[in-house]
Amino acid sequence: MPTSAPPVRPEDEYASGPPRSSSHAAVALVVGIVSIFMFGIILGPIAIFMGVRARNDIDASNGQMTGRGQATAAIVLGVAAAVVWAVIVISAIAGS
């Protein structure tokens, strides 16, 4: 008697569920945005670190997580904030 594979049910197609958005990427993006307006010399590097970590998590998830764009934006904002705030602080120190 030949055996056949069990029928595929629609709910089995996405047994692990649809991709979910990375909360680390969202938090990194918020920190990156805030770093532009205040404490950029401190929050900028934190946004960079969190963005890189979120991107690594997303890449390691094999398509189960989304939010790579948010993580990249957090890195870019973190770099921009750190540079701008460093220039502001150095200018303030040099000017006094």
TIBAKOL-881152 format. One record per residue: z, y negated, x of N, C-alpha, C, O, CB in turn; residue number from 1. Coordinates in nm, 3 decimals. Glycine has a CB too. Example, Ala and Ser with C-alpha at 12.3 -4.5 7.8 and 13.67 -1.06 7.14 Angstrom:
TIBAKOL-881152
SITE      nz      ny      nx     caz     cay     cax      cz      cy      cx      oz      oy      ox     cbz     cby     cbx pos
SITE   0.780   0.569   1.319   0.780   0.450   1.230   0.780   0.330   1.320   0.846   0.332   1.424   0.905   0.447   1.131   1
SITE   0.708   0.225   1.285   0.714   0.106   1.367   0.787  -0.003   1.290   0.804  -0.114   1.341   0.572   0.060   1.408   2
//
This chain:
TIBAKOL-881152
SITE      nz      ny      nx     caz     cay     cax      cz      cy      cx      oz      oy      ox     cbz     cby     cbx pos
SITE   0.000   0.117   0.085   0.000   0.000   0.000   0.000  -0.124   0.089   0.094  -0.143   0.166   0.122   0.000  -0.096   1
SITE  -0.104  -0.209   0.081  -0.111  -0.327   0.166  -0.010  -0.432   0.121   0.014  -0.453   0.002  -0.253  -0.386   0.165   2
SITE   0.047  -0.497   0.221   0.141  -0.604   0.189   0.070  -0.738   0.207  -0.012  -0.754   0.296   0.269  -0.597   0.279   3
SITE   0.101  -0.829   0.123   0.040  -0.961   0.133   0.149  -1.065   0.152   0.266  -1.042   0.122  -0.045  -0.993   0.007   4
SITE   0.108  -1.178   0.201   0.203  -1.287   0.222   0.249  -1.340   0.087   0.174  -1.339  -0.010   0.139  -1.401   0.306   5
SITE   0.373  -1.385   0.082   0.421  -1.441  -0.045   0.344  -1.567  -0.079   0.296  -1.636   0.011   0.573  -1.471  -0.038   6
SITE   0.330  -1.597  -0.206   0.256  -1.717  -0.246   0.326  -1.843  -0.192   0.448  -1.849  -0.184   0.243  -1.724  -0.400   7
SITE   0.245  -1.941  -0.156   0.299  -2.067  -0.106   0.328  -2.157  -0.224   0.241  -2.188  -0.305   0.199  -2.135  -0.006   8
SITE   0.451  -2.198  -0.231   0.491  -2.289  -0.337   0.473  -2.432  -0.288   0.488  -2.457  -0.168   0.637  -2.264  -0.381   9
SITE   0.442  -2.526  -0.375   0.423  -2.666  -0.332   0.544  -2.722  -0.258   0.528  -2.800  -0.164   0.392  -2.753  -0.453  10
SITE   0.664  -2.684  -0.299   0.783  -2.737  -0.233   0.802  -2.680  -0.093   0.875  -2.739  -0.013   0.907  -2.709  -0.318  11
SITE   0.737  -2.566  -0.061   0.747  -2.509   0.073   0.661  -2.582   0.174   0.683  -2.572   0.295   0.708  -2.363   0.069  12
SITE   0.563  -2.657   0.126   0.473  -2.727   0.217   0.550  -2.828   0.301   0.520  -2.846   0.419   0.362  -2.797   0.138  13
SITE   0.648  -2.894   0.242   0.731  -2.990   0.313   0.875  -2.941   0.312   0.966  -3.008   0.262   0.721  -3.131   0.247  14
SITE   0.895  -2.825   0.368   1.028  -2.764   0.366   1.132  -2.853   0.433   1.247  -2.856   0.391   1.025  -2.627   0.434  15
SITE   1.092  -2.925   0.536   1.188  -3.010   0.604   1.189  -3.152   0.546   1.265  -3.237   0.593   1.157  -3.015   0.753  16
SITE   1.110  -3.177   0.448   1.107  -3.308   0.382   1.008  -3.401   0.447   0.957  -3.373   0.556   1.245  -3.370   0.384  17
SITE   0.980  -3.510   0.382   0.886  -3.608   0.438   0.951  -3.678   0.557   1.074  -3.677   0.571   0.843  -3.713   0.331  18
SITE   0.870  -3.737   0.643   0.928  -3.809   0.758   1.022  -3.919   0.710   0.996  -3.985   0.609   0.816  -3.869   0.846  19
SITE   1.130  -3.937   0.783   1.226  -4.041   0.746   1.224  -4.148   0.853   1.191  -4.123   0.968   1.369  -3.982   0.729  20
SITE   1.260  -4.266   0.813   1.260  -4.379   0.905   1.384  -4.373   0.994   1.493  -4.339   0.949   1.256  -4.513   0.828  21
SITE   1.366  -4.407   1.120   1.477  -4.404   1.216   1.569  -4.523   1.192   1.527  -4.638   1.197   1.423  -4.406   1.361  22
SITE   1.696  -4.492   1.165   1.793  -4.600   1.146   1.821  -4.671   1.278   1.853  -4.790   1.279   1.924  -4.545   1.086  23
SITE   1.808  -4.599   1.390   1.827  -4.662   1.521   1.721  -4.770   1.544   1.750  -4.876   1.599   1.821  -4.556   1.633  24
SITE   1.598  -4.742   1.501   1.490  -4.840   1.518   1.517  -4.964   1.433   1.494  -5.076   1.478   1.353  -4.778   1.480  25
SITE   1.565  -4.944   1.312   1.593  -5.058   1.224   1.706  -5.144   1.280   1.697  -5.266   1.278   1.629  -5.009   1.083  26
SITE   1.810  -5.080   1.330   1.923  -5.155   1.388   1.877  -5.228   1.514   1.914  -5.344   1.536   2.041  -5.060   1.421  27
SITE   1.797  -5.162   1.597   1.745  -5.225   1.718   1.662  -5.348   1.683   1.671  -5.451   1.750   1.661  -5.126   1.800  28
SITE   1.582  -5.339   1.579   1.500  -5.452   1.536   1.588  -5.569   1.490   1.560  -5.684   1.523   1.405  -5.410   1.424  29
SITE   1.692  -5.540   1.415   1.783  -5.645   1.369   1.851  -5.712   1.490   1.862  -5.835   1.495   1.890  -5.587   1.272  30
SITE   1.896  -5.632   1.585   1.959  -5.688   1.706   1.858  -5.773   1.783   1.894  -5.879   1.835   2.014  -5.575   1.797  31
SITE   1.733  -5.728   1.789   1.629  -5.805   1.857   1.603  -5.938   1.789   1.586  -6.040   1.857   1.500  -5.727   1.862  32
SITE   1.601  -5.940   1.658   1.580  -6.064   1.584   1.697  -6.160   1.604   1.678  -6.279   1.629   1.560  -6.036   1.433  33
SITE   1.818  -6.107   1.594   1.937  -6.191   1.612   1.942  -6.246   1.753   1.986  -6.359   1.775   2.066  -6.112   1.581  34
SITE   1.898  -6.165   1.851   1.905  -6.208   1.991   1.816  -6.330   2.019   1.842  -6.405   2.113   1.864  -6.094   2.082  35
SITE   1.715  -6.351   1.939   1.629  -6.468   1.956   1.708  -6.596   1.926   1.686  -6.699   1.989   1.505  -6.458   1.864  36
SITE   1.798  -6.589   1.829   1.868  -6.708   1.782   2.004  -6.731   1.847   2.049  -6.845   1.857   1.885  -6.698   1.635  37
SITE   2.071  -6.623   1.891   2.202  -6.643   1.953   2.236  -6.527   2.046   2.200  -6.412   2.022   2.311  -6.659   1.846  38
SITE   2.306  -6.561   2.151   2.354  -6.463   2.249   2.243  -6.375   2.306   2.265  -6.257   2.332   2.460  -6.376   2.187  39
SITE   2.125  -6.433   2.324   2.010  -6.356   2.370   2.028  -6.294   2.506   1.972  -6.188   2.534   1.891  -6.442   2.373  40
SITE   2.104  -6.359   2.592   2.123  -6.305   2.726   2.206  -6.176   2.721   2.199  -6.094   2.813   2.191  -6.409   2.816  41
SITE   2.283  -6.160   2.615   2.363  -6.037   2.598   2.293  -5.941   2.502   2.278  -5.823   2.533   2.505  -6.071   2.546  42
SITE   2.250  -5.992   2.386   2.190  -5.906   2.285   2.048  -5.861   2.321   2.004  -5.756   2.275   2.187  -5.978   2.153  43
SITE   1.977  -5.938   2.402   1.841  -5.900   2.443   1.838  -5.765   2.512   1.763  -5.676   2.470   1.783  -6.006   2.534  44
SITE   1.916  -5.747   2.619   1.919  -5.615   2.684   1.968  -5.503   2.593   1.925  -5.388   2.605   2.006  -5.621   2.807  45
SITE   2.059  -5.536   2.502   2.106  -5.434   2.407   1.991  -5.392   2.316   1.974  -5.273   2.289   2.226  -5.488   2.323  46
SITE   1.913  -5.489   2.268   1.797  -5.457   2.184   1.695  -5.373   2.260   1.636  -5.280   2.205   1.731  -5.587   2.133  47
SITE   1.675  -5.405   2.387   1.582  -5.327   2.470   1.631  -5.183   2.481   1.555  -5.089   2.458   1.567  -5.390   2.611  48
SITE   1.757  -5.166   2.516   1.815  -5.031   2.530   1.805  -4.953   2.400   1.763  -4.837   2.399   1.962  -5.040   2.574  49
SITE   1.844  -5.017   2.289   1.841  -4.949   2.160   1.697  -4.915   2.117   1.673  -4.809   2.061   1.909  -5.035   2.052  50
SITE   1.603  -5.006   2.145   1.463  -4.982   2.110   1.404  -4.865   2.189   1.332  -4.783   2.132   1.381  -5.106   2.135  51
SITE   1.434  -4.859   2.318   1.385  -4.748   2.401   1.446  -4.616   2.354   1.377  -4.515   2.345   1.418  -4.772   2.550  52
SITE   1.574  -4.619   2.323   1.641  -4.498   2.275   1.581  -4.451   2.141   1.559  -4.332   2.120   1.792  -4.523   2.259  53
SITE   1.556  -4.546   2.052   1.497  -4.512   1.922   1.357  -4.454   1.940   1.322  -4.356   1.875   1.492  -4.636   1.830  54
SITE   1.276  -4.515   2.028   1.141  -4.462   2.052   1.146  -4.321   2.109   1.066  -4.236   2.071   1.064  -4.553   2.148  55
SITE   1.239  -4.296   2.200   1.253  -4.160   2.256   1.293  -4.061   2.147   1.241  -3.949   2.143   1.357  -4.159   2.370  56
SITE   1.384  -4.100   2.060   1.425  -4.013   1.949   1.307  -3.984   1.856   1.288  -3.871   1.811   1.541  -4.076   1.869  57
SITE   1.230  -4.088   1.826   1.115  -4.073   1.736   1.011  -3.982   1.799   0.956  -3.895   1.732   1.052  -4.210   1.703  58
SITE   0.984  -4.002   1.928   0.885  -3.917   1.997   0.929  -3.772   2.003   0.847  -3.681   1.998   0.859  -3.970   2.138  59
SITE   1.060  -3.749   2.015   1.113  -3.613   2.024   1.125  -3.545   1.888   1.153  -3.425   1.882   1.248  -3.615   2.092  60
SITE   1.105  -3.619   1.780   1.127  -3.563   1.646   1.008  -3.483   1.593   1.016  -3.426   1.484   1.158  -3.673   1.550  61
SITE   0.899  -3.477   1.667   0.779  -3.402   1.624   0.729  -3.446   1.487   0.696  -3.363   1.402   0.809  -3.253   1.621  62
SITE   0.724  -3.576   1.466   0.670  -3.628   1.341   0.767  -3.635   1.226   0.728  -3.673   1.115   0.556  -3.547   1.301  63
SITE   0.893  -3.600   1.249   0.990  -3.603   1.140   1.055  -3.740   1.123   1.126  -3.763   1.026   1.098  -3.499   1.165  64
SITE   1.030  -3.832   1.218   1.085  -3.967   1.209   0.974  -4.069   1.226   0.879  -4.048   1.302   1.195  -3.989   1.314  65
SITE   0.987  -4.177   1.154   0.895  -4.290   1.170   0.975  -4.410   1.219   1.098  -4.403   1.229   0.822  -4.322   1.035  66
SITE   0.906  -4.518   1.250   0.974  -4.640   1.293   0.944  -4.678   1.436   1.013  -4.762   1.494   1.120  -4.624   1.275  67
SITE   0.841  -4.616   1.494   0.807  -4.646   1.634   0.770  -4.793   1.650   0.802  -4.855   1.751   0.691  -4.556   1.682  68
SITE   0.703  -4.849   1.551   0.666  -4.991   1.556   0.788  -5.082   1.555   0.790  -5.183   1.625   0.576  -5.026   1.440  69
SITE   0.888  -5.047   1.476   1.012  -5.124   1.474   1.080  -5.118   1.609   1.130  -5.220   1.659   1.106  -5.073   1.363  70
SITE   1.083  -5.001   1.669   1.146  -4.986   1.800   1.072  -5.068   1.905   1.135  -5.132   1.990   1.150  -4.838   1.841  71
SITE   0.940  -5.065   1.901   0.861  -5.143   1.997   0.884  -5.293   1.976   0.896  -5.367   2.073   0.711  -5.110   1.983  72
SITE   0.889  -5.336   1.852   0.916  -5.477   1.823   1.054  -5.518   1.875   1.070  -5.629   1.926   0.907  -5.504   1.671  73
SITE   1.152  -5.430   1.863   1.286  -5.459   1.914   1.283  -5.478   2.066   1.350  -5.566   2.119   1.384  -5.347   1.876  74
SITE   1.206  -5.394   2.134   1.195  -5.406   2.280   1.130  -5.540   2.317   1.179  -5.610   2.406   1.113  -5.289   2.338  75
SITE   1.022  -5.574   2.250   0.952  -5.699   2.279   1.043  -5.819   2.251   1.051  -5.911   2.333   0.822  -5.710   2.195  76
SITE   1.111  -5.819   2.137   1.202  -5.929   2.104   1.318  -5.937   2.202   1.361  -6.046   2.240   1.255  -5.913   1.962  77
SITE   1.368  -5.822   2.244   1.478  -5.820   2.341   1.437  -5.879   2.474   1.513  -5.956   2.534   1.528  -5.679   2.361  78
SITE   1.319  -5.844   2.521   1.269  -5.900   2.648   1.249  -6.050   2.634   1.292  -6.127   2.720   1.136  -5.831   2.691  79
SITE   1.185  -6.092   2.525   1.160  -6.235   2.504   1.291  -6.313   2.496   1.304  -6.419   2.558   1.079  -6.258   2.375  80
SITE   1.388  -6.261   2.422   1.516  -6.330   2.408   1.589  -6.338   2.541   1.644  -6.443   2.576   1.603  -6.260   2.305  81
SITE   1.591  -6.229   2.616   1.660  -6.230   2.744   1.597  -6.330   2.840   1.668  -6.402   2.910   1.658  -6.090   2.807  82
SITE   1.466  -6.336   2.844   1.397  -6.430   2.934   1.422  -6.574   2.890   1.457  -6.658   2.973   1.246  -6.401   2.937  83
SITE   1.403  -6.602   2.763   1.421  -6.739   2.714   1.564  -6.785   2.735   1.587  -6.896   2.784   1.384  -6.749   2.565  84
SITE   1.660  -6.703   2.699   1.800  -6.742   2.715   1.840  -6.753   2.861   1.922  -6.837   2.896   1.891  -6.644   2.643  85
SITE   1.784  -6.669   2.947   1.813  -6.681   3.091   1.760  -6.814   3.144   1.827  -6.879   3.224   1.750  -6.563   3.169  86
SITE   1.641  -6.854   3.101   1.586  -6.982   3.142   1.672  -7.097   3.091   1.696  -7.194   3.163   1.442  -6.998   3.093  87
SITE   1.719  -7.087   2.968   1.805  -7.191   2.911   1.936  -7.202   2.989   1.980  -7.312   3.022   1.834  -7.162   2.763  88
SITE   1.997  -7.089   3.018   2.125  -7.090   3.091   2.106  -7.143   3.233   2.185  -7.225   3.280   2.187  -6.948   3.096  89
SITE   2.001  -7.099   3.301   1.976  -7.146   3.437   1.946  -7.295   3.436   1.992  -7.368   3.524   1.859  -7.069   3.502  90
SITE   1.869  -7.342   3.339   1.839  -7.486   3.328   1.965  -7.566   3.303   1.981  -7.674   3.359   1.738  -7.511   3.216  91
SITE   2.054  -7.515   3.220   2.178  -7.585   3.190   2.267  -7.592   3.313   2.330  -7.694   3.339   2.251  -7.516   3.075  92
SITE   2.273  -7.484   3.388   2.354  -7.482   3.510   2.295  -7.575   3.616   2.368  -7.650   3.682   2.365  -7.338   3.565  93
SITE   2.163  -7.570   3.632   2.096  -7.653   3.733   2.101  -7.800   3.695   2.104  -7.886   3.783   1.952  -7.609   3.750  94
SITE   2.101  -7.830   3.566   2.101  -7.968   3.520   2.236  -8.035   3.527   2.244  -8.158   3.519   2.051  -7.974   3.382  95
SITE   2.342  -7.958   3.542   2.475  -8.021   3.541   2.529  -8.046   3.678   2.639  -8.098   3.693   2.572  -7.935   3.467  96
//
